[in-house]
Amino acid sequence: MDEARQNAAPLNAAYPFTAVVGLDDLKLALLLNAVSPRVGGVLVRGEKGTAKSTVVRALAAQLPAVDTVTGCRFACDPAAPDPSCPDGPHGPGAPSMRRPSALVELPVGASEDRVAGSLDVERALTEGVKAFEPGLLAAAHRGVLYVDEVNLLHDHLVDLLLDAAALGTCYVERESVSVRHAARFLLVGTMNPEEGELRPQLLDRFGLTVEVRASREPKERAEVVRRRLAFDADPARFAARWAAEETALAGRIAAARERLAGVRLPDERLEQIAAVCAGFEVDGLRADLVTANAALAHAAWHGRDEVTADDVRAAARLALPHRRRRDPFDAPGLDESRLDDLLNDTSPDDDPPPDGDGGGDGGGVGEGPPRPADGAEGSAEPPSPEQGEDERAESAGGGERVATVSKPHAVPLLQVPGVGDGVAGRRSRSRTARGHVTGARRPAGKVRDPHVVATMLAAAPHQRARGRSGAGLVLRPDDLREAAREGREGNLVLFVVDASGSMAARRRMTTVKTAVLSLLLDAYQRRDKIGLITFRGRTADLVLPPTSSVEAGAARLRALPTGGRTPLAAGLVRAAEVLRAERLRDPARRPLLVIVTDGRATAEGDVARAAGLLAGTAGIVVDCEDGPVRLGLAGRLATRLGARLVPLGDLDKIVRDQRKAA
């Protein structure tokens, strides 16, 4: 924590306001959460190198210091200690100390025990002692919990974080032993959308979201470098230059916190918030609650004792964009003209319309990056089925065509045979820490997930020899057993798509693209990494390196041109190269190869030899051949690969048959 503070430049000097588009919004979102933790945290989306971490660390240094009970590992407030504190109870008049607000950074590779804390189950079973080691949530209590690359964090850990942030309490359960403690913190997550999106359910749990991107103006970028060089050359002098402004900012945060309880939310403003959320058709009521809390905090930040239309507008701009996604391929966004219309339609006659600047000054809201309007060009929403059936073709030069894509449909579960040990997901069977219990085993180290029945059965035969005289079992460490669990893992799904001229014939490419898009959607829902290789002409290209971003895959697929010869062998060789590299990078993640082709090979290359490079890889061949006369070339390829053959038209038919059977 101290190192992070030392490396943080002052908030007002971290970057010029105009150097990173959306930085004013980011500052405002952080400040609103600093004023009122009920807002629910901030998710910062943006490309790499846009000062996301810098601003978060800078804000933490401006938060007011907190009083804590001396020696309490859970930062209990001496004025109102947590009655369930594991280090308590703390009586009145307990000794206290003042310290800076905590800044806790959660690494992507953290375990559940590291995040929530861990119970010493071995001591609990053998000695009857409830010993608890607090985790990062306890350390972040009454401070800031910062998660960089939150989209790369395991889903169950994100759920745990968001539950604790919403409830203000962390629960740790191990069999019949449980511990709870207060965990109220400002949750800040940052992510690069190119590396994969959060699920919409998790996006909704973040109170506010902000999009940031680097400026393309040379003078603004030069100012960023100038300030960074000045900070590196003499951090103390740089900080002293901005000390007065930073002190004033810290004082303003403290004053806004005190003022918050007296801010009033009139009924007409509450109805205005409800009308805006309903107008944007957001799901549930969390958006209404977040917007209301953010509007109250915005009013307190600007010294008002009553929420105004400007406060509602500023809150809605930050609370609604990420809640409007209807599809995993949709990009977050908010049509601000639509927002103004909704606000004006519900404004009282005597209330002036919003002035459009969000009511911000000195760290208030700016215009921020432009967001796509509803139905605007650039939206990632797939075209309607009617558009796809007609298959619009645009000239791309050299006989190339770009087919459109229809709405995705359901696809059957395609999985890797056997049982793996990969990361948690929803595709193939795997030995995981979370899932249904399949048996018991001796622990390799400290017991994390005890199997009580197996432990009792291991200890029962030795009770007489151990001199048991009471009702309880006499346990020894070598009696302990832990649960063996089986769940589902996420895989690397590598798509190898034939984009040659034979695929463009007879309007097949729209059907092919729609099928691949459906498989991409399935990969998103099952927590897979995906990669996309296309082959056409004389070469095969890795158009999407393995990533968790299905949005990037969908975008590359829609823009994929077709035409030229069919270098099938080159596509298989390229797939083997990618899989070889991924086995070194992520050996626990098992691959699933999905080849979409009609099996024709009209370019030079030895298909049989190329297929041999993929021996042992689980695969699916989607046969795109159609027409009254069929050569069965895709079937021969599937036989060479030892892969399952699935006709293109049967992808959704298999799903219908499975549903009927169920």
C-alpha positions in Angstrom: 0.0 0.0 0.0 2.8 2.5 1.0 4.7 1.7 -2.2 1.6 2.3 -4.3 1.1 5.6 -2.7 4.7 6.6 -3.2 4.4 5.8 -6.9 1.2 7.8 -7.4 1.4 11.2 -8.9 -1.1 13.8 -7.5 -4.6 13.3 -8.9 -4.8 16.8 -10.5 -1.4 16.4 -12.1 -1.5 12.8 -13.1 -2.5 13.6 -16.6 -3.8 16.8 -18.3 -7.6 16.6 -18.5 -7.5 16.6 -22.3 -4.7 14.1 -22.8 -7.0 11.1 -22.1 -10.5 11.4 -23.6 -12.9 10.5 -20.8 -10.6 11.3 -17.9 -13.0 13.9 -16.5 -15.7 11.2 -16.4 -13.2 8.9 -14.7 -12.3 11.4 -12.0 -16.0 12.2 -11.4 -17.0 8.5 -11.1 -14.2 7.9 -8.6 -15.0 11.0 -6.6 -18.7 10.1 -6.4 -17.8 6.7 -5.0 -15.4 8.4 -2.6 -18.3 10.6 -1.4 -20.8 7.7 -1.2 -19.7 4.0 -1.3 -23.3 3.1 -1.9 -22.8 4.1 -5.5 -21.3 0.6 -6.0 -17.9 1.1 -7.5 -16.4 2.0 -10.9 -15.5 -0.1 -13.9 -12.9 1.6 -16.1 -12.8 0.4 -19.7 -10.1 1.5 -22.1 -7.1 0.8 -24.1 -3.7 0.2 -22.5 -1.6 3.2 -21.4 -4.5 5.5 -20.7 -3.6 6.3 -17.0 -6.3 4.1 -15.5 -4.1 2.8 -12.7 -2.4 6.2 -12.2 -5.7 7.9 -11.5 -7.0 5.2 -9.2 -3.8 5.3 -7.1 -3.8 9.1 -7.0 -7.4 9.2 -5.7 -6.6 6.8 -2.9 -4.1 9.2 -1.5 -6.7 11.9 -1.3 -9.2 9.9 0.8 -9.6 11.1 4.4 -7.6 9.2 7.1 -9.6 6.7 9.2 -9.6 5.9 12.9 -9.3 2.2 13.7 -9.2 0.1 16.8 -5.6 -0.6 17.7 -4.6 -4.1 16.8 -7.8 -5.0 14.9 -7.0 -6.7 11.6 -10.3 -5.7 10.2 -10.0 -1.9 10.6 -13.0 -1.5 13.0 -14.2 2.0 13.6 -13.8 2.7 17.4 -16.9 4.8 17.3 -19.0 2.0 15.9 -17.1 -1.3 16.0 -18.4 -4.3 14.1 -20.2 -6.5 16.6 -19.3 -9.7 14.6 -15.6 -8.7 14.1 -13.5 -11.9 14.5 -10.9 -9.9 16.5 -13.7 -8.5 18.8 -15.8 -7.7 20.6 -14.3 -4.2 21.0 -15.7 -2.5 24.1 -16.3 1.2 24.5 -13.1 3.2 24.9 -10.9 0.7 23.1 -7.5 2.2 22.2 -7.5 3.6 18.6 -5.1 4.9 16.0 -5.4 7.0 12.8 -4.0 5.8 9.5 -4.4 6.6 5.8 -7.3 4.9 3.9 -6.1 1.6 2.6 -5.3 1.0 -1.1 -5.4 -2.8 -1.7 -4.5 -4.2 -5.1 -6.0 -7.6 -6.0 -3.8 -9.6 -8.4 -5.4 -11.5 -11.2 -4.0 -14.9 -10.0 -5.4 -14.5 -6.5 -7.1 -17.5 -4.9 -10.5 -17.4 -3.2 -8.8 -17.9 0.2 -6.4 -15.0 -0.5 -9.4 -12.7 -1.4 -11.9 -13.7 1.3 -9.7 -15.1 3.9 -9.3 -18.7 5.1 -10.3 -20.8 8.0 -7.8 -23.2 9.5 -10.1 -26.2 9.0 -7.5 -28.6 10.3 -7.4 -26.9 13.7 -11.2 -26.5 13.7 -11.7 -30.3 13.3 -8.8 -31.5 15.5 -8.7 -28.9 18.2 -12.1 -27.2 18.0 -10.4 -23.8 17.5 -11.9 -21.3 15.0 -8.8 -19.7 13.6 -9.3 -17.2 10.8 -6.7 -15.6 8.5 -8.2 -12.4 7.0 -7.9 -11.8 3.2 -7.7 -8.8 0.9 -11.4 -7.9 1.5 -10.6 -7.3 5.2 -7.5 -5.3 4.3 -9.6 -3.1 2.0 -12.3 -2.3 4.6 -12.9 1.5 4.7 -10.5 2.0 1.8 -10.1 1.2 -1.9 -9.9 -2.3 -3.5 -8.4 -2.0 -6.9 -8.6 -4.9 -9.4 -6.5 -4.4 -12.6 -7.6 -6.5 -15.6 -10.8 -7.4 -13.8 -12.1 -9.1 -16.9 -9.3 -11.7 -16.6 -10.3 -12.6 -13.0 -12.2 -15.8 -12.5 -15.9 -15.3 -12.5 -16.5 -16.8 -9.1 -14.0 -14.3 -7.6 -15.7 -11.4 -9.4 -19.0 -12.6 -7.9 -17.4 -12.8 -4.5 -16.1 -9.3 -4.8 -19.3 -7.8 -6.0 -21.4 -9.6 -3.3 -19.1 -8.2 -0.6 -19.2 -4.7 -2.1 -23.0 -4.8 -2.3 -23.6 -6.3 1.2 -20.8 -4.6 3.0 -20.0 -7.9 4.6 -17.7 -10.8 3.7 -18.9 -14.4 4.5 -16.4 -17.2 4.7 -18.0 -20.7 4.9 -16.3 -24.0 5.3 -18.5 -26.9 6.1 -20.2 -26.1 9.5 -17.7 -23.3 10.4 -18.4 -19.8 9.3 -16.9 -16.3 9.8 -18.3 -12.9 8.8 -16.8 -9.5 9.0 -17.5 -6.0 7.7 -16.1 -5.3 4.2 -17.1 -1.8 2.9 -14.7 -0.4 0.3 -14.6 1.6 -2.9 -14.3 -1.1 -5.6 -12.5 0.0 -8.8 -11.9 -2.4 -11.7 -10.0 -1.6 -14.9 -10.0 -3.6 -18.1 -9.0 -3.6 -21.7 -12.0 -4.7 -23.8 -9.7 -6.2 -26.4 -8.7 -8.9 -23.8 -12.3 -10.0 -23.3 -15.6 -8.6 -21.8 -17.2 -9.2 -18.5 -20.5 -11.0 -18.5 -23.5 -8.7 -18.6 -24.6 -10.0 -15.2 -21.3 -8.9 -13.7 -21.2 -5.6 -15.6 -24.5 -4.7 -14.1 -23.1 -5.1 -10.6 -20.6 -2.3 -11.0 -22.3 1.0 -10.1 -20.7 3.2 -12.7 -18.6 2.7 -15.8 -16.3 5.0 -17.8 -14.7 4.6 -21.2 -11.3 6.2 -21.7 -8.9 6.4 -24.7 -5.7 8.2 -25.5 -5.8 11.5 -27.2 -4.5 11.7 -30.8 -3.5 15.3 -30.5 0.3 15.7 -30.5 0.4 18.7 -28.1 -1.7 16.9 -25.6 0.4 13.7 -25.8 3.6 15.8 -25.4 2.2 17.4 -22.2 1.6 13.9 -20.8 5.3 13.0 -21.5 6.5 16.3 -20.1 4.7 15.8 -16.8 5.8 12.2 -16.5 9.4 13.1 -17.1 9.1 15.9 -14.4 7.7 13.4 -11.9 10.4 10.8 -12.6 13.1 13.4 -12.3 12.0 14.8 -8.9 8.8 13.2 -7.4 8.9 15.3 -4.2 9.2 18.6 -6.1 6.5 17.5 -8.5 4.1 16.6 -5.7 4.9 19.9 -3.9 3.9 21.8 -7.0 0.4 20.4 -6.7 0.2 20.0 -2.9 -2.2 22.9 -2.4 -4.7 21.6 -4.9 -4.5 18.1 -3.5 -5.1 19.3 0.0 -8.2 21.3 -1.2 -9.5 18.2 -3.1 -9.1 16.0 0.0 -11.0 18.6 2.1 -13.8 18.8 -0.5 -14.2 15.0 -0.4 -14.5 15.1 3.4 -17.0 18.0 3.3 -19.1 16.2 0.7 -19.2 13.1 2.9 -20.5 15.1 5.8 -23.0 16.9 3.6 -24.4 13.7 1.9 -26.8 12.8 4.8 -28.6 16.1 4.4 -29.1 16.0 0.7 -32.7 15.5 -0.3 -34.0 13.6 -3.4 -37.4 15.1 -4.3 -40.1 12.8 -5.6 -40.1 14.5 -9.0 -36.4 13.7 -9.4 -36.9 10.1 -8.3 -39.7 9.8 -10.9 -37.3 11.4 -13.5 -34.7 8.7 -12.7 -37.2 6.0 -13.0 -38.4 7.4 -16.4 -34.9 7.6 -17.7 -34.1 4.0 -16.7 -37.4 2.8 -18.2 -36.8 4.8 -21.3 -33.5 3.1 -21.9 -35.1 -0.3 -21.2 -32.5 -1.4 -18.6 -33.1 -4.7 -16.8 -34.1 -4.8 -13.2 -34.0 -1.9 -10.7 -30.3 -1.8 -9.9 -29.9 1.0 -12.4 -32.5 3.1 -10.7 -30.8 2.7 -7.3 -27.3 3.4 -8.5 -28.5 6.5 -10.4 -30.3 7.8 -7.4 -27.2 7.2 -5.1 -24.9 8.8 -7.7 -27.2 11.8 -8.1 -27.2 12.3 -4.3 -23.4 12.1 -4.2 -23.1 14.5 -7.2 -25.3 17.0 -5.4 -23.2 16.7 -2.2 -20.0 17.1 -4.2 -21.3 20.3 -5.7 -22.5 21.6 -2.3 -26.2 21.3 -3.0 -28.8 20.2 -0.4 -31.2 18.9 -3.1 -30.8 16.8 -6.2 -31.3 18.7 -9.5 -31.8 17.7 -13.1 -28.1 18.3 -13.7 -27.3 15.8 -10.9 -29.6 13.2 -12.5 -28.0 13.7 -15.9 -24.5 13.3 -14.7 -25.4 10.2 -12.7 -27.3 8.6 -15.7 -24.3 9.2 -18.1 -22.2 7.0 -15.8 -24.7 4.5 -14.5 -26.5 3.4 -17.7 -24.1 2.8 -20.6 -23.0 -0.7 -19.5 -26.5 -1.8 -18.6 -27.9 -1.4 -22.1 -26.2 -4.5 -23.6 -28.7 -6.9 -25.0 -26.2 -9.2 -26.6 -22.6 -10.2 -25.7 -21.6 -8.6 -29.0 -23.2 -5.3 -28.2 -20.8 -2.4 -27.3 -21.7 -0.4 -24.2 -23.0 3.1 -25.0 -25.5 5.7 -24.3 -27.4 8.1 -26.7 -27.0 11.4 -24.9 -29.6 13.1 -27.1 -32.1 10.4 -26.1 -31.1 11.1 -22.4 -31.8 14.8 -22.8 -35.2 14.0 -24.4 -36.2 11.8 -21.5 -35.0 14.4 -19.0 -36.8 17.2 -20.7 -40.0 15.2 -21.0 -40.1 14.5 -17.3 -38.8 17.9 -16.1 -41.1 20.2 -14.1 -42.2 23.2 -16.1 -40.4 25.6 -13.8 -37.1 23.7 -13.9 -34.5 24.7 -16.5 -33.4 22.0 -18.9 -30.0 20.4 -18.3 -27.2 22.6 -19.6 -25.4 19.6 -21.1 -22.2 20.0 -19.1 -23.2 17.6 -16.4 -22.9 20.3 -13.7 -19.2 19.7 -13.3 -16.3 22.0 -12.5 -13.0 21.3 -10.9 -13.1 17.5 -11.3 -16.7 17.4 -12.5 -18.0 15.6 -15.5 -16.8 16.4 -19.0 -18.3 15.6 -22.3 -16.4 12.3 -22.4 -15.8 10.1 -25.5 -18.7 9.9 -28.0 -20.9 6.9 -27.4 -22.8 5.1 -30.2 -26.4 6.0 -30.4 -29.2 3.5 -30.5 -29.0 1.7 -33.8 -26.1 3.9 -34.9 -23.6 2.7 -37.4 -20.7 0.9 -35.6 -23.0 -1.0 -33.3 -21.9 -4.6 -32.8 -25.5 -5.9 -32.9 -25.9 -8.5 -35.6 -28.1 -7.8 -38.6 -31.6 -9.2 -38.8 -32.2 -12.6 -40.2 -33.9 -11.0 -43.2 -30.7 -9.1 -44.1 -28.7 -12.3 -43.8 -30.9 -14.3 -46.1 -30.4 -11.9 -48.9 -26.6 -11.9 -48.4 -25.6 -8.5 -49.5 -22.3 -8.7 -51.3 -19.9 -5.7 -51.5 -17.1 -5.5 -53.9 -13.7 -5.7 -52.1 -11.5 -5.8 -55.2 -10.0 -8.8 -56.9 -13.2 -10.8 -57.0 -13.5 -10.7 -53.2 -16.9 -10.5 -51.5 -18.0 -9.8 -48.0 -21.1 -11.6 -46.9 -23.4 -10.4 -44.2 -24.3 -12.4 -41.0 -27.7 -13.5 -39.7 -28.8 -13.6 -36.1 -26.9 -16.3 -34.1 -28.7 -19.5 -33.3 -28.3 -22.3 -30.7 -25.5 -24.8 -31.3 -24.9 -28.2 -29.7 -22.4 -28.7 -26.9 -19.1 -29.5 -28.5 -16.6 -30.6 -25.9 -13.1 -32.1 -25.5 -13.2 -35.8 -24.5 -11.9 -37.0 -21.1 -11.4 -35.0 -17.9 -9.0 -32.1 -17.8 -7.5 -29.8 -15.2 -8.1 -26.4 -16.9 -9.5 -23.2 -15.7 -13.2 -23.1 -14.6 -15.7 -22.8 -17.4 -18.7 -24.4 -18.9 -17.6 -26.7 -21.7 -15.7 -29.9 -20.9 -15.4 -32.1 -17.9 -12.6 -31.1 -15.5 -11.2 -31.6 -12.0 -11.9 -28.3 -10.4 -12.1 -26.7 -6.9 -15.8 -25.9 -7.5 -18.3 -28.5 -8.7 -20.0 -31.6 -7.6 -18.2 -34.0 -5.2 -17.1 -37.2 -6.8 -15.1 -38.7 -4.0 -12.4 -38.0 -1.3 -8.6 -37.9 -1.3 -5.7 -37.3 1.0 -4.8 -33.6 0.9 -1.5 -32.7 -0.8 -1.0 -29.7 1.6 -3.3 -27.6 3.8 -6.9 -28.8 3.8 -9.1 -26.3 2.0 -12.2 -28.3 1.2 -12.7 -31.0 3.9 -14.8 -34.1 3.2 -16.3 -34.6 6.6 -17.8 -38.1 6.1 -14.6 -39.5 4.6 -12.6 -37.9 7.5 -14.9 -39.6 10.0 -14.7 -42.9 8.3 -10.8 -42.7 8.2 -10.8 -41.9 12.0 -13.5 -44.4 13.2 -11.5 -47.6 13.2 -8.8 -46.1 15.5 -11.0 -44.7 18.2 -10.5 -47.5 20.8 -6.7 -47.4 20.2 -6.7 -43.7 20.7 -8.5 -44.0 24.0 -11.7 -42.3 23.1 -14.0 -41.8 26.1 -16.4 -39.0 25.2 -18.9 -38.4 22.5 -16.6 -36.7 20.0 -14.2 -38.4 17.6 -10.5 -38.3 18.3 -9.0 -37.0 15.1 -5.4 -36.8 13.9 -4.0 -34.8 11.0 -3.6 -38.0 8.9 -7.3 -38.7 9.2 -8.2 -35.6 7.2 -9.6 -36.0 3.7 -10.6 -33.4 1.2 -13.3 -33.5 -1.4 -12.5 -34.4 -5.0 -14.7 -32.4 -7.2 -15.6 -32.4 -10.9 -17.0 -29.4 -12.8 -16.5 -27.8 -16.2 -13.6 -26.1 -17.7 -13.1 -23.5 -20.4 -11.2 -24.5 -23.5 -9.3 -22.9 -26.3 -11.6 -23.1 -29.2 -9.6 -22.5 -32.4 -11.8 -21.8 -35.5 -10.2 -22.6 -38.9 -12.6 -21.1 -41.5 -12.4 -21.7 -45.3 -12.9 -18.3 -46.9 -12.1 -19.4 -50.5 -14.1 -18.9 -53.6 -15.8 -22.3 -53.3 -17.3 -21.1 -50.0 -18.6 -17.9 -51.6 -20.4 -20.0 -54.3 -24.1 -20.6 -54.1 -24.5 -17.9 -51.3 -23.1 -20.3 -48.7 -20.9 -17.8 -46.9 -23.8 -16.1 -45.1 -24.8 -19.4 -43.6 -21.2 -20.2 -42.7 -20.6 -16.9 -41.0 -23.8 -17.2 -39.1 -22.8 -20.7 -37.9 -19.4 -19.5 -36.8 -20.9 -16.5 -35.1 -23.2 -18.8 -33.2 -20.3 -20.9 -32.2 -18.5 -17.8 -31.0 -21.5 -16.9 -28.9 -21.5 -20.4 -27.4 -17.7 -20.0 -26.6 -18.5 -16.7 -24.8 -21.2 -18.3 -22.7 -18.9 -21.3 -21.8 -16.0 -19.0 -20.8 -13.6 -20.2 -23.6 -10.7 -18.5 -25.2 -11.0 -18.3 -28.9 -8.8 -17.9 -31.9 -9.7 -17.5 -35.6 -7.7 -18.6 -38.6 -8.9 -18.1 -42.2 -7.4 -19.6 -45.3 -7.9 -18.4 -48.9 -5.8 -17.7 -52.0 -2.4 -19.2 -51.2 -2.1 -18.5 -47.4 -3.7 -19.0 -44.1 -3.9 -16.0 -41.7 -4.3 -15.8 -37.9 -6.8 -13.0 -38.0 -7.5 -13.3 -34.2 -4.8 -14.6 -31.9 -6.2 -16.6 -28.9 -8.1 -14.3 -26.7 -11.1 -14.1 -24.4 -12.6 -11.3 -26.5 -15.4 -12.8 -28.6 -16.4 -9.3 -29.6 -13.1 -9.0 -31.5 -13.8 -12.4 -33.1 -17.2 -11.3 -34.2 -15.9 -8.1 -35.7 -13.2 -9.9 -37.7 -15.7 -12.5 -38.9 -18.2 -9.9 -40.2 -15.4 -8.1 -42.2 -14.0 -11.4 -43.5 -13.8 -11.3 -47.4 -14.1 -14.5 -49.4 -12.7 -15.5 -52.8 -9.7 -17.2 -54.4 -8.3 -20.7 -54.2 -8.5 -23.1 -51.2 -5.2 -23.7 -49.4 -6.6 -26.2 -46.9 -3.2 -27.6 -46.0 -1.9 -24.2 -45.2 -4.9 -23.7 -42.8 -4.1 -26.9 -41.0 -0.4 -26.1 -40.7 -1.2 -22.7 -39.3 -3.6 -24.3 -36.8 -0.9 -26.7 -35.6 1.6 -23.8 -35.1 -0.9 -21.8 -33.1 -1.8 -24.7 -30.9 1.8 -25.6 -30.3 2.5 -22.0 -29.0 -0.6 -22.0 -26.8 0.4 -25.3 -25.2 3.5 -23.6 -24.0 1.7 -20.4 -22.9 -1.3 -22.1 -21.2 -0.7 -25.8 -20.8 -3.7 -26.5 -18.6 -6.2 -25.3 -21.2 -7.2 -28.0 -23.6 -7.8 -27.1 -27.2 -10.9 -27.8 -29.3 -10.3 -27.4 -33.1 -13.3 -26.4 -35.2 -12.7 -26.5 -38.9 -15.4 -25.0 -41.1 -14.9 -26.2 -44.8 -16.3 -28.1 -47.6 -13.1 -30.2 -47.8 -11.9 -28.9 -51.2 -8.2 -28.2 -51.6 -7.4 -26.4 -54.8 -4.1 -24.8 -53.7 -0.8 -26.7 -53.4 0.0 -28.5 -50.1 -0.2 -32.0 -48.7 -3.4 -32.2 -46.7 -2.7 -35.6 -45.3 0.7 -34.5 -43.9 -0.8 -31.3 -42.5 -3.5 -33.3 -40.8 -0.9 -35.5 -39.2 0.4 -32.4 -37.4 -2.9 -32.2 -35.5 -3.0 -35.8 -34.4 -4.4 -36.1 -30.9 -6.2 -32.8 -30.9 -9.9 -32.9 -30.2 -11.7 -31.6 -33.3 -14.9 -30.9 -35.1 -15.3 -30.6 -38.8 -18.3 -28.6 -39.9 -19.1 -29.8 -43.4 -20.3 -26.9 -45.6 -20.8 -29.0 -48.7 -24.3 -28.7 -50.2 -26.2 -29.4 -53.4 -27.5 -32.6 -55.0 -24.0 -34.0 -55.8 -21.6 -34.3 -52.8 -18.0 -35.5 -52.8 -17.7 -36.1 -49.1 -14.3 -34.4 -48.9 -15.0 -32.9 -45.5 -15.8 -36.4 -44.2 -12.4 -37.7 -45.4 -10.7 -34.8 -43.6 -12.6 -35.6 -40.4 -11.4 -39.2 -40.6 -7.8 -38.1 -41.1 -8.0 -35.8 -38.1 -10.0 -38.3 -35.9 -12.6 -35.5 -35.6 -16.3 -35.5 -35.3 -18.2 -34.5 -38.6 -21.1 -32.2 -38.2 -23.0 -31.0 -41.3 -23.5 -27.3 -41.4 -27.3 -27.6 -41.5 -27.4 -29.9 -38.6 -25.9 -27.5 -36.0 -29.3 -26.1 -34.9 -31.1 -29.4 -35.8 -29.0 -31.3 -33.2 -30.0 -28.7 -30.6 -33.7 -29.2 -31.4 -33.4 -33.0 -31.2 -31.6 -32.7 -27.8 -34.4 -30.5 -26.5 -37.0 -33.0 -27.7 -35.2 -35.8 -26.0 -34.9 -33.9 -22.8 
